Amino acid sequence: MNNFNHYYDTETIRQVISVIVLNEHNALSRIVGLFSARGYNIDSLTVAPISGTQYSRMTIVTTGDKRIIDQIVKQLNKLIPVLKVNEHRNVIEKETVLVKIPIDQPISDVEVIARAYNGHIQNVTDDAIVISATDEPHRIANFTNIMNTRFNPLEVVRSGVVAMER
């Protein structure tokens, strides 16, 4: 296989991209607009200010073939509020989920499952138990599936992925 064909491999890959932007009111809308205008999907998007600076870090998880990922990175680099774009290869990824389940479950069963996914019971009321778990995205998906099948959640809220190179 020559390099040209390898470069345009159509295998779909999952890519984590960090974008450092000037912390201004339209930065998020410009980036989301770039994705939507070109028909690219955002699987996860997390934004937070970088302490002590005027910048924010956006962590974007997207999928596409190598050509699409390269195009996304090139287009991101052209946007005015963008200072730096990193395609992460070897990262630590974490995601958090909050799950609210009815109180009619044995708390010990809930706690055992939560701890298996780096989770804890956060709140107990007369009506519900709220559990949080923070782990790798695929493990959070597994945790959410277990909670859905075993405990019939009242509400499930997932954060976006945060990532840092090793």
Summary of the structure (lengths in Angstrom):
residues: 166
radius of gyration: 19.2
end to end distance: 31.9
largest distance: 65.1
contacts: 478
relative contact order: 0.19
helix: 33%
strand: 42%
